Amino acid sequence: MTRSTTDEAAAPPLPSPKERRRLREAKSLSEEEVAQALGVTRATVRSWETGRTSPRGRKRALYAQLIAPDPDPAPAARPETARRRKRPAPERSTGPAPERSPAAAPERSPEPVPEQLPEAASPVPAAGAPAAAAEAPSPSAVAPPPAAGALASAPPGPESPSPSPGPESPSPSPGPESPSPSPGPEPGTPPLSPDEAFDALYAHAAPGLVRQTFLLTGRRSLAGESVERAFQLAWHRWPEVAVDRDPVGWVRAAAYEYAMSPWHRLRRVHRQPDAPPTEPARRALFEALLDLPPAYRRTLLLYDGVGLDLPETAAETEASTPAAAGRLETARAAVAERLPELVAAASPAEQSALLHDRLSGLARAEHVPSPPPARAVRTGSDTKARLWTRAAIAFAALLIGVTALTLHTAPTHYEAPISPAERVGGVPPRGGPQKLTAQDLELQKALTEQLAHGPERLVPRIP
């Protein structure tokens, strides 16, 4: 027993389930190859990557060694690697871009691209790109998502084209409508409390998530309810969410799962989607999205709307990378039937950028409910947790009381039931007290009314 506990404590820590899948795909390993290397089944590997179970003992150490990331490159090669890790952004400038020295690259990499979504701001390792290209069924048909984020958290308003950076402005800075991708404190400041950290995350991601969920469901009230419930769940599990690699992605997955639940069809208020936009182009895109199956709609929104890459999209939708690529191609083809400008795109990259802009414009043009204050969300989560705790305690007390009452009133010994009467050898059955005959009644009356003379064993005479 001591040996088992010591081995478990000495085992290397494993990343989150979502990170396990990304690391496996970064090394171009399939589930079957990992299962054969560890001597387990494919279902076991899938359960490890979805978070249902975790490996233990020797398999845990082997699994951690198998999916361990490659060591960091040499310091001289890091600036070039950082530039390769950045996903290509759609060309917005017609002027020549000024050259930058390699020394300036590390300082430029943490800055977000203008209008970039909070959800898509975290850098993706470059090792994920070869895995996506190797597993996708048709790499030419699935272009990388644009770096410019869609569905920003800014309030709706008229769309204005983003200014093209000229030679005098080589490094554009985020505008007031594009919040910083990391709401954490600056170096040198005291650490934030859990309430302050949650409030910063909520203010940073909640407005954009409401707009994304609206495109996913077509229902404004359901979008606000889903995001509020997802943040309540995040506050209830804040120790887990605070150390997650992508807290916004954690909340986004919870909001999408709640919004796509089929049980909402039983609610009268959510049976029919809201009225579509009045503009013909946006109306066609809105109806095309709602006509897609939920899984295809979610894949298209994550890849072309939010800006995730193919492995991350597959991991969040709990599908394989080839399956996510197939869903994306099918969804694009279905949307292209409603939008002729997508068919006229010269390449999949241009088609993805155009679809990205259309989704962004549709999300910003629609009026969605404003999310409630962060303090109200935290209070609601705490109140709900207290109610569930009290309900569990009351149910346990009721169960204990019923059990005690049953033990108190139950018989302490077993009494065998009387067997039914049977006729044996022509003798009438005698299964218990029989009905008194007329002679028995006369004898009973004589015994009660007359005095018996003589010994008690003599039977009195019946007149």
C-alpha positions in Angstrom: 0.0 0.0 0.0 2.9 2.4 0.8 4.5 1.5 -2.5 1.4 2.3 -4.5 0.9 5.6 -2.7 4.5 6.6 -3.2 4.4 5.7 -6.9 1.2 7.8 -7.4 2.8 10.8 -5.7 6.0 10.5 -7.7 4.1 10.2 -11.0 4.6 13.3 -13.3 1.6 15.7 -13.4 -0.6 15.5 -16.5 -1.9 18.6 -18.4 -5.6 19.2 -18.8 -7.6 16.8 -21.0 -7.9 19.4 -23.8 -4.1 19.9 -23.7 -3.5 16.2 -23.8 -5.3 15.9 -27.1 -3.5 18.9 -28.5 -0.1 17.5 -27.5 -0.9 14.1 -29.1 -2.0 15.7 -32.3 1.0 18.0 -32.3 3.2 14.8 -32.5 1.0 13.3 -35.3 -0.1 10.4 -33.1 -3.5 8.8 -33.5 -5.5 7.2 -30.7 -4.7 3.8 -32.0 -1.0 4.4 -31.9 -1.1 5.7 -28.3 -3.3 2.8 -27.3 -0.9 0.2 -28.8 2.1 1.9 -27.2 0.5 1.8 -23.8 -1.3 -1.5 -24.1 -4.8 -0.1 -23.6 -7.8 0.3 -25.8 -8.7 3.2 -28.0 -11.7 4.0 -25.8 -9.4 4.3 -22.8 -7.3 6.9 -24.6 -10.4 8.8 -25.6 -11.6 8.8 -22.0 -8.3 10.2 -20.9 -8.5 13.1 -23.4 -12.1 13.9 -22.5 -11.5 14.0 -18.8 -13.7 11.1 -17.7 -10.7 9.1 -16.4 -7.0 9.6 -15.9 -4.1 7.1 -16.2 -2.5 5.7 -13.1 0.7 4.0 -12.1 3.1 3.0 -14.8 0.7 3.9 -17.6 0.5 7.4 -16.3 4.3 7.9 -16.5 4.5 6.3 -20.0 1.6 8.5 -21.2 3.1 11.6 -19.8 6.4 10.7 -21.5 4.7 10.0 -24.8 2.8 13.2 -25.1 5.5 15.4 -23.5 6.2 18.5 -25.6 9.6 18.9 -27.4 12.3 20.8 -25.5 12.5 24.5 -26.1 14.7 25.6 -29.0 17.9 27.5 -28.6 17.6 31.1 -27.5 18.9 32.3 -30.9 16.1 30.5 -32.7 13.2 31.6 -30.4 12.4 34.9 -32.2 12.1 33.1 -35.5 9.9 30.4 -33.9 7.7 33.0 -32.2 7.1 34.6 -35.7 6.2 31.2 -37.2 3.7 30.4 -34.4 1.6 33.5 -35.2 -1.2 32.6 -37.5 -1.4 34.6 -40.7 -3.8 37.5 -40.6 -5.8 38.6 -43.6 -4.1 41.3 -45.6 -5.5 44.7 -44.7 -2.7 46.9 -45.8 -1.7 47.8 -49.4 1.5 49.5 -48.4 4.8 47.6 -47.9 5.4 46.5 -44.3 8.6 47.7 -42.8 11.2 45.2 -41.9 11.8 44.4 -38.2 14.9 43.1 -36.5 14.9 39.7 -34.8 15.5 41.4 -31.5 12.2 43.2 -31.7 10.2 40.0 -32.4 9.8 38.8 -28.7 8.5 42.2 -27.6 5.9 42.2 -30.5 4.6 38.7 -30.1 2.4 39.2 -26.9 0.6 42.2 -28.5 -2.9 41.2 -29.9 -4.0 41.9 -33.4 -6.6 44.7 -33.7 -10.2 43.5 -33.3 -9.0 40.1 -32.1 -11.4 38.0 -30.0 -10.5 37.4 -26.4 -11.2 33.7 -27.0 -8.7 33.5 -29.9 -6.0 35.6 -28.4 -3.9 32.8 -26.8 -1.1 31.7 -29.0 -1.2 28.2 -30.5 2.0 26.2 -30.7 3.4 25.7 -34.1 3.5 22.0 -33.7 -0.3 21.9 -34.0 -0.2 22.9 -37.7 1.5 19.8 -39.1 -0.9 17.6 -37.2 -3.9 19.4 -38.7 -2.4 19.2 -42.2 -1.6 15.5 -41.8 -5.0 14.4 -40.5 -7.3 16.7 -42.5 -8.9 14.9 -45.4 -8.5 17.8 -47.9 -6.0 20.5 -46.7 -6.6 22.6 -49.8 -10.3 23.0 -48.9 -9.8 24.0 -45.3 -7.9 27.3 -44.9 -6.5 28.5 -41.7 -8.8 30.9 -39.8 -8.1 34.6 -40.0 -6.3 36.1 -37.1 -8.7 39.1 -36.9 -11.3 38.1 -34.3 -15.1 38.1 -35.0 -18.0 38.8 -32.6 -16.1 41.4 -30.6 -17.5 42.4 -27.2 -18.0 46.0 -28.2 -21.5 47.4 -28.3 -23.4 47.2 -31.6 -23.0 50.0 -34.0 -22.3 50.9 -37.6 -19.4 49.0 -39.1 -16.4 51.0 -40.1 -13.4 49.6 -42.0 -10.3 49.2 -40.0 -7.5 51.6 -41.0 -4.7 50.2 -43.0 -1.3 50.7 -41.2 1.0 52.7 -43.4 4.7 52.9 -43.4 4.6 55.4 -40.5 2.6 53.0 -38.3 4.3 49.6 -38.5 2.8 48.3 -35.2 -0.9 49.0 -34.8 -2.2 49.0 -31.2 -5.6 47.7 -30.1 -8.4 50.2 -30.2 -10.9 50.9 -27.5 -13.3 48.3 -28.9 -10.8 45.4 -28.8 -9.9 44.5 -25.1 -6.6 43.0 -24.2 -6.5 39.3 -24.5 -5.2 38.8 -21.0 -7.1 40.6 -18.2 -4.4 39.8 -15.7 -2.5 42.4 -13.7 0.7 44.0 -15.0 4.1 42.9 -13.6 4.8 44.5 -10.3 1.2 44.9 -9.2 -0.2 42.9 -6.2 -2.1 39.7 -7.2 -5.8 39.9 -7.8 -8.2 38.4 -5.4 -10.6 35.6 -6.7 -13.4 38.1 -6.9 -11.4 40.6 -8.9 -10.0 38.0 -11.2 -13.4 36.6 -12.0 -14.8 40.1 -12.5 -12.0 40.9 -15.0 -12.6 37.7 -16.9 -16.3 38.3 -17.0 -16.0 41.9 -18.2 -13.5 40.7 -20.8 -15.4 37.8 -22.3 -19.1 37.9 -21.4 -20.3 40.4 -24.1 -18.6 38.5 -26.9 -19.8 35.1 -25.7 -23.4 36.4 -25.7 -23.1 37.3 -29.4 -21.5 34.0 -30.3 -24.2 32.0 -28.5 -26.8 34.1 -30.3 -25.4 33.0 -33.6 -25.3 29.4 -32.4 -28.9 29.3 -31.2 -30.7 32.2 -32.9 -32.4 33.1 -29.6 -31.3 36.2 -27.6 -32.8 35.2 -24.3 -31.3 31.7 -24.4 -27.9 33.2 -25.3 -27.9 35.5 -22.3 -29.1 32.6 -20.0 -26.4 30.2 -21.3 -23.6 32.7 -20.8 -24.8 33.6 -17.3 -25.1 29.9 -16.3 -21.7 29.2 -17.7 -20.1 31.9 -15.6 -22.0 30.7 -12.5 -20.5 27.3 -13.1 -17.1 28.8 -13.6 -17.3 30.7 -10.3 -18.5 27.5 -8.6 -15.3 25.8 -9.9 -13.1 28.8 -9.9 -10.0 27.0 -8.5 -10.1 24.8 -11.5 -10.9 27.5 -14.0 -8.3 30.0 -12.7 -5.4 27.6 -13.5 -6.8 26.5 -16.8 -4.7 27.2 -19.9 -7.7 29.0 -21.6 -10.3 30.2 -19.1 -12.3 31.8 -21.8 -12.4 28.6 -23.7 -13.6 26.8 -20.6 -16.5 29.1 -20.2 -17.3 29.1 -23.9 -17.5 25.3 -24.0 -19.9 25.4 -21.0 -22.1 28.0 -22.6 -22.2 26.2 -25.9 -23.1 22.9 -24.2 -26.0 24.5 -22.3 -27.2 26.4 -25.3 -27.3 23.3 -27.6 -29.1 21.1 -25.1 -32.1 19.5 -26.8 -34.2 19.9 -23.7 -34.8 23.6 -24.5 -37.2 22.5 -27.2 -39.7 21.6 -24.4 -39.7 25.2 -23.2 -42.3 27.3 -24.9 -40.2 30.4 -24.8 -37.3 28.7 -26.7 -39.2 26.6 -29.3 -38.9 29.1 -32.1 -35.9 31.3 -33.0 -36.1 35.0 -32.9 -37.0 37.2 -35.9 -34.1 37.2 -38.5 -32.4 40.5 -39.6 -34.2 42.7 -42.1 -31.1 43.1 -44.4 -31.2 40.4 -47.1 -27.5 39.4 -46.9 -27.6 39.1 -43.1 -30.9 37.4 -43.2 -29.6 34.8 -45.7 -26.6 34.1 -43.5 -28.7 33.9 -40.3 -31.1 31.4 -41.9 -28.2 29.4 -43.4 -26.6 29.0 -39.9 -29.8 27.9 -38.3 -30.4 25.3 -41.1 -27.1 23.6 -40.3 -27.0 20.7 -37.8 -25.9 21.9 -34.3 -22.5 20.1 -34.6 -21.7 21.6 -38.0 -22.9 25.1 -36.9 -20.6 24.9 -33.8 -17.6 23.8 -35.9 -18.1 26.7 -38.4 -18.6 29.2 -35.7 -15.5 28.1 -33.8 -13.2 27.9 -36.8 -14.3 30.8 -39.0 -16.0 33.0 -36.4 -13.9 32.7 -33.2 -10.7 31.9 -35.1 -9.6 28.6 -33.5 -7.4 26.3 -35.5 -8.5 22.8 -36.6 -7.1 20.7 -33.7 -8.6 23.1 -31.1 -11.9 23.1 -32.9 -11.9 19.3 -33.0 -11.0 19.1 -29.3 -13.7 21.5 -28.2 -16.4 19.7 -30.3 -15.2 16.3 -29.1 -14.5 15.0 -32.6 -11.5 13.8 -34.5 -9.6 16.3 -36.6 -10.6 14.7 -39.9 -14.3 14.7 -38.7 -14.0 18.4 -37.8 -12.5 19.2 -41.2 -15.3 17.3 -42.9 -18.0 19.1 -40.9 -16.3 22.4 -41.8 -16.3 21.7 -45.5 -20.0 20.6 -45.5 -21.0 23.7 -43.5 -19.2 26.1 -45.8 -20.8 24.5 -48.8 -24.2 24.8 -47.3 -23.7 28.5 -46.4 -22.2 29.2 -49.9 -25.5 28.1 -51.4 -27.2 31.1 -49.7 -24.3 33.5 -50.1 -23.1 33.8 -53.8 -20.0 35.9 -52.8 -18.5 32.9 -51.0 -18.7 30.8 -54.2 -16.8 33.6 -56.1 -13.9 33.5 -53.6 -10.7 32.5 -55.4 -9.3 30.3 -52.6 -10.4 28.7 -49.4 -8.4 31.3 -47.4 -10.4 34.1 -49.0 -13.6 32.2 -48.5 -12.7 31.8 -44.8 -11.8 35.5 -44.4 -15.1 36.6 -46.1 -17.2 34.3 -44.0 -15.3 35.6 -40.9 -16.2 39.2 -41.8 -19.9 38.2 -42.5 -20.2 36.5 -39.1 -18.6 39.4 -37.3 -20.9 41.9 -39.0 -24.0 39.8 -38.2 -23.0 39.4 -34.5 -22.3 43.1 -34.1 -25.4 44.3 -35.9 -27.8 42.3 -33.8 -29.0 43.7 -30.5 -28.5 41.1 -27.8 -29.3 41.4 -24.1 -26.5 42.9 -22.0 -25.0 40.5 -19.5 -25.8 41.1 -15.8 -23.1 42.6 -13.5 -20.4 40.2 -12.5 -21.3 40.6 -8.8 -24.8 39.5 -9.5 -23.5 36.4 -11.3 -21.2 35.5 -8.4 -24.1 36.1 -5.9 -26.4 33.9 -7.9 -23.8 31.1 -8.1 -23.3 31.3 -4.3 -27.0 31.3 -3.7 -27.6 28.4 -6.0 -24.8 26.4 -4.3 -26.2 27.1 -0.8 -29.7 26.0 -2.0 -28.4 22.8 -3.4 -26.4 22.1 -0.3 -29.4 22.7 2.0 -31.5 20.5 -0.3 -29.0 17.7 -0.1 -28.8 18.0 3.7 -32.6 18.0 4.0 -32.9 15.0 1.8 -30.2 13.1 3.7 -32.0 14.0 7.0 -35.3 12.9 5.6 -33.8 9.6 4.5 -32.2 9.0 7.9 -35.5 9.8 9.6 -37.5 7.4 7.4 -34.9 4.7 8.0 -35.0 5.2 11.7 -38.8 5.1 11.8 -38.8 1.9 9.7 -36.4 0.2 12.1 -38.5 1.3 15.1 -41.8 0.1 13.8 -40.6 -3.1 12.0 -41.2 -6.5 13.7 -38.3 -7.9 15.6 -39.0 -11.6 14.7 -40.4 -13.5 11.8 -43.9 -15.1 12.1 -44.6 -17.8 9.5 -48.0 -17.4 7.8 -50.7 -20.1 8.4 -50.7 -22.6 5.6 -54.0 -23.0 3.7 -56.2 -26.0 4.7 -56.1 -29.1 2.6 -58.4 -32.3 2.5 -56.5 -35.4 3.4 -58.0 -38.8 3.0 -61.6 -37.6 2.9 -61.3 -35.8 6.2 -62.7 -32.3 5.9 -60.0 -29.6 6.2 -59.5 -27.9 9.5 -57.5 -24.8 8.7 -58.4 -22.8 11.8 -61.4 -21.9 13.9 -64.6 -23.1 12.1 -68.1 -21.8 12.3 -70.1 -23.1 15.3 -72.9 -25.5 14.5 -76.3 -25.5 16.2 -75.2 -28.2 18.7 -72.1 -26.2 19.6 -74.2 -23.1 20.2 -76.5 -25.1 22.6 -73.6 -26.5 24.4 -72.1 -23.0 24.8 -75.3 -21.6 26.1 -75.7 -24.5 28.6 -72.1 -23.9 29.9 -72.7 -20.2 30.4 -76.2 -20.4 32.0 -76.3 -23.7 34.0 -74.2 -24.7 36.9 -72.2 -27.8 36.4 -72.8 -30.6 39.1 -70.0 -33.1 39.7 -66.5 -33.1 38.7 -65.4 -30.5 36.3 -64.2 -33.1 33.8 -67.8 -34.3 33.2 -69.6 -32.8 30.3 -72.9 -31.2 31.4 -76.1 -32.8 30.1 -77.7 -31.0 27.3 -81.5 -30.9 27.7 
